[in-house]
Amino acid sequence: MPEVTILINLKTYREGLGENAHRIARAAEDVAAESGVTIGICPQPMDLHPLARHFDIPVYAQHVDGVVPGASTGHITAEALRVAGAAGSLINHSERRLTLAGIEASVQACASNRIHSVVCTNNVLTSAAAAALGPDFVAIEPPELIGSGISVAKADPEIIGNSVEAIRIVNESVRILTGAGIQSGECVRIATDLGTDGVLLASSVVKAEDPAAVLRDLVSQV
């Protein structure tokens, strides 16, 4: 069976900051060890380094800029992420949109520093365009369903299937995630049955009283 990836975006939720981030990372590490499913975490910038050092799971940044080290005050470079221990970074999340040129520069910066790039997209056309840039992952997330509690896997499976088809025509090697409202093992199973390699999700884990229980449910049908 192909490797399945679950990526948890902590966004800027208070429930995903500091000690809370460590609590979620510990749950992710435990469930990943039990299930064999790759579970990564995308913390806020100040938590990235300690989480990468203390937990045996992939830690991704929430954003990276396609700039080189130097006079770029306030930017986040791919080199700095690599040094901090990041496995990769989200790029172009719906809450942190970039231009096409910016996406390409960020993907190239990640590749140059040997960390993974996860380009977020919102429809079939942008998914195909993102795949042409050669990232490691394309993550399909219809923005209207993000944080809605309505799973894209159930509400709009067509966009997943059509995006997978469009991406594969352009780039057969890129891995595909889907997100927006993912909250159960059934959602993950539907997503993988439609040809994706896993899911990108946030609030269903971050805001849970028991993140480990939610994660165990998410991997239950893989």
C-alpha positions in Angstrom: 0.0 0.0 0.0 1.4 3.5 -0.8 2.6 5.6 2.1 -0.1 7.8 3.6 0.7 11.2 5.0 -1.3 13.2 7.5 -0.2 16.8 7.9 -1.5 18.9 10.8 -1.5 22.7 10.4 -1.5 24.4 13.8 -2.1 27.8 12.2 -2.1 30.5 14.9 -4.5 28.8 17.2 -3.8 29.3 20.9 -4.6 25.6 21.2 -1.5 24.9 19.0 1.0 27.2 20.6 3.9 26.5 23.0 3.1 23.7 25.5 -0.1 22.9 23.5 2.0 22.4 20.3 4.2 19.9 22.3 1.0 18.0 23.4 -0.2 17.7 19.8 3.3 16.7 18.6 3.5 14.0 21.3 0.1 12.6 20.2 1.2 12.6 16.6 4.4 10.8 17.4 2.6 8.2 19.4 -0.1 7.5 16.8 2.5 7.5 14.0 4.5 4.8 15.8 1.4 2.7 16.4 0.0 2.9 12.9 2.9 3.3 10.6 1.2 6.3 9.0 3.4 9.4 8.5 2.0 12.2 10.6 3.7 15.6 10.3 3.0 18.9 12.1 3.1 22.6 10.9 3.6 24.7 14.0 4.0 28.5 14.4 7.5 29.7 13.7 8.7 30.1 17.3 7.8 26.4 18.0 9.4 24.9 14.9 12.9 24.4 16.2 12.0 22.8 19.6 9.5 20.5 18.1 11.9 19.4 15.4 14.5 18.7 18.0 12.3 16.9 20.6 10.0 14.8 18.4 10.6 12.1 15.9 8.0 13.3 13.3 8.3 15.6 10.3 8.0 19.2 11.2 6.9 21.7 8.5 6.9 25.5 8.4 3.6 27.2 7.6 5.3 29.5 5.1 8.6 30.1 3.3 9.8 33.0 1.2 11.7 32.5 -2.0 14.5 34.8 -1.0 18.2 34.2 -0.5 19.9 34.9 2.9 20.9 38.6 3.1 19.1 41.9 3.3 15.5 40.5 3.5 14.3 41.6 6.9 11.1 39.8 8.1 11.3 37.1 5.5 11.6 33.3 6.3 14.3 31.7 4.2 14.4 28.0 3.3 18.0 27.8 4.6 16.8 29.1 8.0 14.1 26.4 8.1 16.6 23.7 7.2 18.9 24.8 9.9 16.0 24.8 12.4 15.3 21.2 11.5 12.2 21.6 9.3 11.3 18.8 6.9 9.7 21.3 4.6 7.1 24.1 4.3 3.6 24.9 3.3 3.5 27.3 0.4 0.5 29.4 -0.8 -1.9 28.4 1.9 -5.3 30.0 1.4 -4.6 32.2 4.4 -1.2 33.2 3.1 -1.5 33.5 -0.7 1.4 34.2 -3.0 1.8 35.2 -6.6 2.7 32.5 -9.2 6.2 33.9 -9.3 6.4 33.8 -5.5 5.2 30.1 -5.4 7.9 29.2 -8.0 10.6 31.0 -6.0 9.6 29.3 -2.8 9.5 25.8 -4.4 12.9 26.4 -5.8 14.3 27.6 -2.5 13.0 24.5 -0.8 14.6 22.3 -3.4 17.9 24.0 -3.2 17.9 23.4 0.6 16.7 19.8 0.3 13.5 20.3 2.2 10.0 19.4 1.0 7.6 21.9 -0.6 3.8 21.6 -0.1 2.0 23.9 -2.5 -1.6 24.5 -1.5 -4.2 25.0 -4.2 -7.9 25.8 -4.4 -9.2 24.3 -7.7 -8.4 22.0 -10.6 -6.6 24.6 -12.7 -4.4 25.9 -10.0 -3.6 22.3 -8.9 -2.3 21.5 -12.4 -0.3 24.8 -12.5 1.3 24.1 -9.2 2.2 20.6 -10.2 4.1 22.0 -13.2 6.4 23.9 -10.8 7.8 20.5 -9.5 6.9 20.6 -5.8 7.0 17.6 -3.6 3.3 17.8 -2.7 0.3 19.6 -4.0 -2.4 20.0 -1.4 -6.0 20.7 -2.7 -8.1 22.8 -0.3 -11.3 24.5 -1.4 -11.2 27.6 0.8 -14.9 27.8 1.3 -14.7 24.5 3.2 -11.7 25.3 5.4 -12.7 25.3 9.1 -16.3 24.7 8.1 -16.6 21.2 9.7 -17.8 20.0 6.3 -15.4 17.6 4.7 -14.3 18.1 1.1 -14.1 14.4 0.8 -17.8 14.1 1.3 -19.1 17.6 0.1 -17.0 17.8 -3.1 -15.2 14.6 -4.0 -15.3 15.6 -7.7 -12.8 18.4 -7.1 -10.4 15.8 -5.6 -10.8 13.3 -8.4 -10.6 15.9 -11.1 -7.6 17.6 -9.5 -5.8 14.3 -9.1 -6.3 13.6 -12.8 -5.1 17.0 -13.9 -2.0 16.9 -11.6 -1.0 13.4 -12.9 -1.2 14.6 -16.5 1.3 17.4 -15.7 3.5 15.6 -13.1 3.3 11.9 -12.3 5.8 12.1 -9.4 4.3 14.8 -7.2 2.4 13.5 -4.2 -1.1 14.8 -3.5 -2.9 15.8 -0.3 -6.4 17.1 0.2 -7.8 19.2 3.0 -10.7 21.3 4.2 -13.0 19.9 6.9 -11.2 16.6 7.2 -12.2 15.1 10.5 -12.6 11.3 10.4 -11.1 8.1 9.2 -13.8 7.9 6.7 -12.7 11.3 5.2 -9.1 10.0 4.9 -10.3 6.7 3.3 -12.4 8.6 0.7 -9.5 10.9 -0.1 -7.1 8.1 -0.6 -9.6 6.1 -2.6 -9.8 9.1 -4.9 -6.1 8.9 -5.6 -4.5 11.2 -3.0 -1.6 10.3 -0.8 -3.1 11.7 2.4 -4.6 14.8 4.0 -3.9 18.3 5.3 -6.0 19.3 8.3 -6.1 21.7 11.2 -8.9 22.4 13.7 -10.3 18.9 14.1 -7.0 17.9 15.7 -5.7 21.2 17.1 -8.9 22.1 19.0 -9.6 18.5 20.2 -9.6 17.8 23.9 -7.8 14.5 23.0 -5.7 14.9 19.8 -4.5 11.3 20.0 -8.0 10.0 19.9 -8.8 12.0 16.8 -5.6 10.9 15.1 -6.3 7.3 15.9 -9.7 7.7 14.2 -8.1 9.4 11.3 -5.7 6.5 10.6 -8.3 3.8 11.5 -9.4 3.1 7.9 -6.0 3.5 6.2 
